[in-house]
Amino acid sequence: MAEPFVPDDFEVPSELWRPGMRLEPLGSEHNERDHEAWSSSIDHIRATPGFQESDSHGDPEARWPRPMSLEENLGDLQGHAADFAARRGFTYSVLDPESDAVIGCVYIYPSQDEDHDARVESWVRASHAELDAALGHAVSDWLDSDWPFSRVDYRAG
């Protein structure tokens, strides 16, 4: 039997507050704001470390982000929420703390290689590109201080 992604007694963080951003678990309540955020920033996200390589068997048009309907996006969000509930992976919306607009996302999932125990990816919308580095630093510090991983693969913006 495979080891769980996080220990059973690990209390998964419910939020993270940093200047200019607040992270909370991604859910269906974010659908419209999330869809608008990433669909307005496809080129920026694809240029972000971790999203540059194709995970779609060589078909660059099939890799995310790619055009999707609001309904398809909702299905994607529901899948991430199910992973979170089952402790298989943890996806957080990055919100503007003043407006609650979705300005990015953070994905924490098991690594597919033996050198790491977690793979983390993050993006911010193009209109908030100045937060790429700040989000990367905040998430790196958070992973070091609050998460049970020792070998994280995270190529932040």
C-alpha positions, 0 to 999 in steps of 0.5 A: 500500500502506498504511503499517504501524501500527508500523515493522518495526524497532519492538520492541513493549513486552511489559509495563508495571509501575506501582503497583497494575497490570501490563500484559501482552499480552491472550491466551486465558489471560486469558479467564475472568478478563477475562470476569469483569472486564468483565461485572461492570463494564458500566455503569462501562466504558460511562461511561468516555471512549472507550466512551461513544459507540456504534460499533454503528450507533446500536444501544446494545445492540450496542456493547461491552461487551454480554453475551457467553458465555465462548466468544464472549469467547475468540473476541474475545481470540483476535482481539486476540491475532492483531492483536498478532501481526500488529502491526495493533493491541495489546491489553494486560490490566491485571492486579493485580500481587499476585493476577493478577486482570484489572482492566482492558484497554488497546487500541492501534489505528490511528486511523480519522481523519487527525488521529491515528496511533493510537487508545487506549482503556482501562477498569478494572473497577468494583471498581477505579475508583480506578485509572481516572486512574492507568491513564490517566496511566501509559498516556499516559506509556508512549505518549510514552516507548516507542511511535512515535506522535506524534498519539494519540487517548486519552481516558483515565478 
